[in-house]
Amino acid sequence: MSEQRNNDKADGVFLFGGKWMALIPVVIFLIGCVYLFVIAKAFDMVALGAAGFLGLILTSFFAKNWGKYWQYIMDGIAYPMNATLIIILFVVGIFTKLVASAGVAEGFVWLGSTLGVTGGVFTAFTFFTACIIASATGTSIGTIFGIIPILYPAGILLGANPVMLAGAVLSGAIFGDNLAPVSDTTIVSASTQWYTRKEGQADIGGVVATRFKYAIIAALAAIVLYFIFGANGGNTAVAGGAEIMQKYMKPKGLLMLIPVIVLLIISIKTRDIFKALIWGTLIGTIVGLVFGVFTFESIISVKNGSVGGFVFNGINNMVGTVTFCIALFGIIGLMDKVGLTDHIVTSLANSKLAGTPRGAEIVLALGIMINSVLLGAATGPALIMFGPIGDRIGKTQKLHPYRRANLLDGFSNTLPIIQPLSAFIFIMTAAISGLMKDYSFVTVPDPFALMAATFHPMMLFIVLTVSVLTGWSRSFEGEGGKEVYSRKNEIPKECL
């Protein structure tokens, strides 16, 4: 059997042209991603998954043995990593819809109005609000479309700089995407990094707890910059901003921070994301019903043949991402079976650069950023694709799964987010463009100006780069999966 497997790999698992033909579905996937996210500006995960399946179907015509070809793809889909990811995504979907539907954004609008913030203070407040909402809901795109219609026109009328205001919203959305325990990037970065000295992969609670320092340092730097540069000229507020905010105020929305806090405490204390999500959802539902934030119909309902409620909507909202995961893990399974993944990992791991802990971390940083740029800054898909490769490369230098997960997720949410072909730049401009018919004073920021005003990804890149170069907070996997910290550019003896 092993001899047959070796022959399969040498022959590219019966692929005409050898193992490199397994890149065909990857190329088709990349083309689909660029077309959807960059050209068509359609952020549709189902369509992206369809591109992956199309690539697999077309590549099957190069297979010498169709039965074995599709079996290898199914083996990839059946990877424990994929199963874990899918289950977590569905449970997360319910929680995030619960928080979002309860009006947490409107709660912060009430808070800002009560505090009477204007000018640069308003811009800094907007960044803070976006950080909290994105961390609570785990969705950067949802945060953007939830905040822009409310705080963007109001902020302009209250003396905030429009470009800085847009950058503040995007920065806050990325902060939450990177740090939230219910974010797809957090889930993927943790789920793709496995231990070598104990069973299982990096737990989400531990990953969030250890990456907090990177995120918060970058956020503090960003909020100071928004406070300094966030005012529009003389920091003069214009009549009308307060009225817009008044229209969208919902103080009860802040009550949804209770289940978020519960989720954070349980996930960090128990390191069990399922327990944290279920208790967070249960407590959030009770709080919402008791205080009248929503009704029983908001949980699940059927009207005129249509199903609604945050339970249904949460699961339905994740169907696209799950479809994408199934397609991508099928591609990963094919690449694994033909030996292409081993070839890539071995080449990178044996390179001169990756021969030290610092070098391996640089390879992880460059690899995920390049991958993310090629995918139009679609960080979730980039992490799913590169995560398993980063897992193997990091293991060669005994880097702890937490450290690997934090570097992969962190760097994917830095410069790739603000590069010219980033899907997030287009999403921001699209969200702001939709306001122009209702607000004559709203203009769409220049993409390059928006890039320069998105401070958090820049600050996070600086923080992580310093960490890699100096060894600050570098951890290795010790006995039983224990974290062993060392700034030296060599593997600690107790981790060998």
C-alpha positions in Angstrom: 0.0 0.0 0.0 2.8 2.5 0.9 4.6 1.6 -2.3 1.5 2.3 -4.3 1.0 5.6 -2.5 4.6 6.6 -3.3 4.0 5.7 -6.9 0.9 7.7 -6.9 2.7 10.8 -5.6 5.5 10.4 -8.0 3.0 10.2 -10.9 0.9 13.0 -9.5 -1.8 10.6 -8.5 -2.5 9.7 -12.0 -2.7 13.3 -13.1 -1.5 13.9 -16.7 1.3 16.4 -16.4 2.2 15.5 -12.8 1.5 16.9 -9.4 1.6 20.5 -10.5 -1.6 20.1 -12.4 -3.3 20.1 -8.9 -2.8 23.9 -9.0 -5.4 24.2 -11.8 -8.3 24.5 -9.3 -6.3 27.0 -7.3 -5.7 29.2 -10.4 -9.4 29.0 -11.3 -10.3 29.8 -7.7 -8.0 32.9 -7.7 -9.4 34.1 -11.0 -12.9 33.8 -9.6 -11.9 35.6 -6.4 -10.4 38.5 -8.3 -13.3 38.8 -10.6 -15.9 38.6 -7.9 -14.3 40.8 -5.2 -12.3 43.3 -7.3 -14.0 43.6 -10.7 -17.6 42.7 -10.1 -17.5 43.9 -6.4 -19.7 40.9 -5.4 -18.6 39.6 -2.0 -20.4 36.3 -2.4 -18.9 33.2 -0.6 -21.2 30.8 -2.4 -20.0 32.0 -5.8 -16.4 31.8 -4.6 -17.1 28.2 -3.5 -18.6 27.5 -6.9 -15.4 28.7 -8.5 -13.5 26.2 -6.4 -15.8 23.3 -7.4 -15.5 24.4 -11.1 -11.8 24.1 -10.8 -12.0 20.6 -9.3 -14.4 19.5 -12.1 -12.2 20.8 -14.9 -9.1 19.3 -13.3 -10.8 15.9 -13.2 -10.3 15.6 -17.0 -6.5 15.4 -16.3 -7.0 12.4 -14.0 -6.0 9.0 -15.1 -8.2 7.4 -12.5 -11.4 9.3 -11.8 -12.5 7.2 -8.9 -9.2 7.8 -7.0 -9.2 11.5 -8.0 -12.6 12.2 -6.4 -11.8 9.9 -3.4 -8.8 12.1 -2.6 -11.0 15.2 -2.8 -13.5 13.7 -0.5 -10.7 12.7 1.9 -9.7 16.4 2.0 -13.3 17.5 2.7 -13.4 15.0 5.5 -10.3 16.4 7.3 -11.0 16.9 11.0 -9.9 20.5 10.6 -12.7 21.2 8.1 -15.3 19.4 10.2 -14.4 21.4 13.3 -14.4 24.7 11.3 -17.8 24.0 9.8 -19.5 23.2 13.2 -18.0 26.2 14.9 -19.1 28.5 12.0 -22.7 27.4 12.3 -22.8 27.9 16.1 -21.0 31.3 15.7 -23.5 32.4 13.1 -26.4 32.1 15.6 -24.6 34.2 18.2 -23.4 36.9 15.9 -26.9 37.4 14.4 -28.3 37.6 18.0 -26.0 40.4 18.9 -26.4 42.3 15.5 -30.2 42.0 15.4 -30.5 43.4 19.0 -29.1 46.8 17.8 -25.7 47.1 19.5 -24.7 49.7 16.9 -27.6 51.9 17.7 -26.7 51.6 21.4 -23.3 53.2 20.7 -25.0 55.9 18.7 -27.0 56.8 21.8 -23.8 56.7 23.8 -22.0 59.1 21.4 -25.0 61.5 21.4 -25.2 61.4 25.2 -21.5 62.3 25.5 -21.8 65.1 22.9 -18.7 64.1 20.9 -17.7 66.1 17.8 -14.7 66.6 15.4 -11.6 64.5 16.1 -13.2 63.1 19.3 -16.1 61.8 17.1 -13.7 60.1 14.7 -11.9 58.4 17.6 -15.3 57.5 19.1 -16.3 56.0 15.7 -13.1 53.8 15.7 -13.8 52.7 19.2 -17.5 51.9 18.4 -16.4 49.9 15.3 -13.9 48.0 17.4 -16.6 47.0 19.9 -19.2 46.1 17.4 -16.9 44.1 15.2 -15.5 42.3 18.2 -19.1 41.5 19.4 -20.5 40.4 16.0 -17.3 38.9 14.5 -18.1 40.4 11.0 -16.0 43.2 9.5 -18.3 43.6 6.5 -21.4 43.6 8.7 -19.8 46.2 10.9 -19.0 48.5 7.9 -22.6 48.3 6.5 -24.0 48.7 10.0 -22.0 51.8 11.0 -21.6 53.7 7.8 -25.3 54.7 7.3 -25.5 55.9 10.8 -22.2 57.4 12.0 -20.7 58.5 8.7 -23.1 61.3 7.7 -23.6 62.3 11.3 -19.9 62.5 11.8 -19.4 64.8 8.8 -22.1 67.1 10.1 -20.5 67.0 13.6 -17.1 68.2 12.3 -15.3 65.0 11.6 -12.9 64.6 8.6 -14.7 62.4 6.1 -11.7 60.4 4.9 -10.4 59.9 8.5 -14.0 58.9 9.5 -14.1 56.2 6.8 -10.6 55.0 7.8 -11.8 54.8 11.4 -14.7 52.6 10.5 -12.6 50.2 8.4 -9.9 50.1 11.1 -12.4 49.2 13.8 -13.9 46.5 11.6 -10.5 45.0 11.0 -9.7 45.2 14.7 -12.7 43.0 15.5 -12.0 40.7 12.5 -8.6 40.0 14.0 -9.5 39.7 17.7 -13.1 38.6 18.0 -13.5 35.0 19.2 -16.5 34.7 16.8 -14.6 36.1 13.8 -14.1 33.7 10.9 -10.4 34.6 10.8 -9.9 33.9 14.5 -11.7 30.5 14.1 -9.7 29.6 11.0 -6.3 30.7 12.2 -6.8 28.7 15.5 -8.4 25.6 13.8 -5.6 25.2 11.3 -2.8 25.2 13.9 -2.2 21.8 15.6 -0.2 20.7 18.6 2.6 18.2 18.2 3.0 17.3 21.9 -0.7 16.8 22.7 -3.9 16.2 20.8 -6.0 18.9 19.2 -5.5 22.3 17.6 -5.1 25.7 19.2 -8.1 26.6 21.3 -9.8 29.9 20.4 -9.9 31.2 24.0 -6.1 30.8 24.3 -5.5 32.4 20.9 -7.6 35.4 21.7 -6.0 35.9 25.1 -2.5 35.8 23.6 -3.2 38.0 20.6 -4.9 40.7 22.7 -1.6 42.5 23.4 -0.8 43.0 19.7 -4.3 44.2 18.8 -4.6 46.6 21.7 -1.2 48.3 21.2 -2.1 48.9 17.6 -5.6 50.1 18.5 -4.3 52.6 21.1 -1.9 54.0 18.6 -4.7 54.3 16.0 -7.2 56.0 18.3 -4.6 58.6 19.2 -4.0 59.3 15.5 -7.7 59.6 14.8 -8.1 62.0 17.7 -5.3 64.2 16.4 -6.1 64.1 12.7 -9.9 63.3 12.8 -11.3 66.8 12.8 -12.4 68.6 9.6 -10.6 71.9 9.5 -11.6 74.0 12.4 -13.4 71.1 14.2 -16.7 73.0 13.6 -19.9 71.0 14.0 -22.7 71.6 11.5 -26.4 71.6 12.4 -28.1 68.3 11.4 -25.6 65.7 12.7 -27.3 65.4 16.1 -30.6 64.9 14.4 -29.3 62.0 12.3 -27.9 60.4 15.5 -31.1 60.9 17.3 -33.0 59.0 14.6 -30.8 55.9 15.2 -30.5 55.9 19.0 -31.3 52.7 20.8 -29.8 52.6 24.3 -31.1 49.1 25.0 -28.7 47.8 22.3 -25.8 48.2 24.8 -27.4 45.4 26.9 -26.1 43.0 24.2 -22.6 43.6 25.5 -23.5 41.4 28.4 -23.5 38.1 26.4 -20.4 39.2 24.6 -18.6 39.7 28.0 -19.9 36.3 29.1 -18.6 34.6 25.9 -15.2 36.2 26.4 -14.9 35.2 30.0 -16.0 31.6 29.4 -13.9 31.1 26.2 -10.7 32.4 27.8 -11.3 30.6 31.2 -12.4 27.2 29.9 -10.8 27.3 26.4 -14.0 25.7 25.1 -15.5 27.8 22.4 -18.7 25.7 22.1 -19.5 26.1 25.8 -18.8 29.9 25.5 -21.0 30.3 22.4 -23.9 28.3 23.8 -23.9 30.1 27.2 -23.4 33.5 25.5 -26.4 32.8 23.2 -28.6 31.6 26.0 -27.8 34.6 28.2 -28.1 37.0 25.3 -31.6 35.6 24.5 -32.7 35.9 28.1 -31.5 39.5 28.4 -33.1 40.4 25.1 -36.5 39.0 26.1 -36.5 40.3 29.7 -35.6 43.9 28.7 -37.7 43.9 25.5 -34.8 44.3 23.1 -36.6 41.7 20.9 -39.5 39.3 21.0 -39.9 35.5 20.6 -40.4 36.0 16.9 -36.9 37.4 16.7 -35.5 34.0 17.8 -37.2 32.0 15.1 -40.4 32.5 13.1 -42.3 31.4 10.0 -44.4 33.9 8.2 -46.0 33.5 4.7 -43.8 30.5 4.0 -40.6 32.3 4.9 -38.4 31.3 7.9 -36.8 34.1 10.0 -35.2 34.8 13.3 -31.6 35.0 14.4 -31.3 31.2 14.8 -32.3 30.6 11.1 -30.5 33.7 9.8 -27.3 32.9 11.7 -27.0 29.4 10.2 -28.2 30.6 6.7 -25.6 33.4 6.8 -22.8 30.8 7.2 -23.9 28.6 4.3 -21.7 30.5 1.8 -18.6 30.3 4.0 -19.2 26.5 4.6 -19.7 26.0 0.9 -16.4 27.7 0.3 -14.7 25.6 3.0 -15.9 22.4 1.5 -14.5 23.4 -2.0 -11.2 24.6 -0.6 -10.6 21.6 1.6 -11.3 19.4 -1.5 -8.6 21.3 -3.3 -6.2 21.0 -0.3 -6.9 17.3 -0.1 -6.0 16.9 -3.8 -2.8 18.8 -3.3 -1.9 16.7 -0.3 -2.5 13.4 -2.0 -0.4 14.2 -5.1 2.4 15.4 -2.8 2.3 19.0 -4.0 1.7 20.4 -0.4 4.6 18.3 0.9 6.8 19.6 -1.9 5.9 23.3 -1.2 6.3 22.9 2.6 9.6 21.1 2.3 11.0 23.7 -0.1 10.0 26.5 2.3 11.0 24.7 5.5 14.4 23.8 4.0 15.1 27.2 2.7 17.9 29.2 4.4 15.4 31.8 5.6 13.1 29.3 7.4 16.0 27.6 9.2 15.6 29.7 12.4 12.5 30.6 14.5 12.7 34.2 13.3 13.1 33.1 9.7 10.2 30.7 9.9 8.0 33.6 11.3 9.1 35.8 8.4 8.1 33.1 6.0 4.7 32.8 7.7 4.2 36.6 7.5 5.2 36.9 3.8 3.3 33.7 2.8 0.0 34.8 4.3 0.3 38.4 3.1 1.0 37.3 -0.5 -1.8 34.8 -0.3 -4.2 37.5 1.0 -3.2 40.0 -1.7 -3.8 37.4 -4.4 -7.2 36.8 -3.0 -8.1 40.5 -2.9 -7.7 40.7 0.9 -10.3 38.0 1.5 -8.6 37.1 4.8 -10.8 34.1 5.7 -10.2 32.3 2.4 -6.5 33.2 2.5 -6.1 31.7 6.0 -8.0 28.5 5.0 -5.7 28.1 2.1 -2.4 29.0 3.7 -3.1 27.9 7.3 -2.3 24.2 6.9 1.0 25.2 5.1 1.8 27.6 7.9 1.1 24.9 10.4 3.7 22.6 9.0 6.3 25.3 8.5 5.9 26.6 12.1 6.2 23.1 13.5 9.7 22.7 12.0 10.9 25.4 14.5 8.6 24.2 17.3 6.6 27.5 17.3 3.6 27.3 19.6 0.2 27.0 17.8 -0.9 30.2 19.5 2.1 32.1 18.0 1.5 30.6 14.6 -2.2 31.5 14.7 -1.5 35.0 15.8 1.1 35.7 13.2 -1.1 34.3 10.4 -4.2 36.1 11.4 -2.4 39.3 12.4 -0.4 39.8 9.2 -3.3 38.9 7.0 -5.2 41.8 8.6 -2.4 44.4 8.0 -1.1 45.7 4.6 -3.2 43.4 2.4 -6.4 45.0 3.7 -5.4 48.5 2.4 -3.7 47.6 -0.8 -5.3 49.0 -4.1 -7.0 45.7 -5.0 -8.4 45.0 -1.5 -12.0 44.0 -1.4 -12.4 46.1 1.8 -11.5 49.3 -0.1 -14.2 48.6 -2.6 -16.7 47.6 0.1 -16.1 50.9 1.9 -16.5 53.0 -1.2 -19.7 51.0 -2.1 -21.2 51.5 1.4 -20.5 55.3 1.3 -21.7 55.6 -2.3 -25.1 54.3 -1.2 -25.5 57.3 1.0 -25.1 60.0 -1.7 -28.7 60.0 -2.8 -29.9 60.7 0.7 -27.1 63.1 1.8 -26.0 65.8 -0.6 -22.9 66.5 1.5 -21.5 62.9 1.3 -18.7 62.2 -1.1 -16.8 59.0 -1.7 -13.2 59.1 -0.4 -10.4 58.5 -2.9 -9.2 54.9 -2.5 -5.6 56.0 -2.0 -6.6 58.6 0.6 -8.7 55.9 2.4 -5.7 53.6 2.4 -3.6 56.3 4.1 -6.3 56.9 6.7 -6.8 53.3 7.7 -4.4 53.4 10.7 -5.0 50.2 12.6 -3.8 47.7 10.0 -0.6 49.9 9.6 0.0 50.0 13.4 -0.7 46.2 13.7 1.9 45.5 11.0 4.5 47.6 12.9 3.7 45.8 16.2 3.9 42.3 14.7 7.0 43.1 12.7 8.7 44.3 15.8 7.6 41.2 17.6 9.1 39.0 14.9 12.4 40.8 14.6 13.0 41.2 18.3 11.4 37.9 19.5 9.0 39.7 21.8 6.3 37.3 22.9 7.7 34.5 20.7 6.4 31.2 22.2 7.4 27.6 21.5 5.6 24.4 22.2 6.9 22.7 25.4 5.9 19.5 27.2 2.1 18.8 27.0 1.6 21.8 24.7 2.8 24.3 27.3 3.9 27.8 26.1 7.7 28.4 26.5 8.7 32.0 25.8 12.2 32.9 24.4 13.4 35.9 22.5 16.5 34.0 21.3 16.6 33.0 17.6 16.9 29.4 18.5 14.6 26.6 19.8 14.7 26.3 23.6 16.2 23.0 24.8 13.0 21.9 26.6 11.1 22.1 23.4 13.4 19.8 21.3 
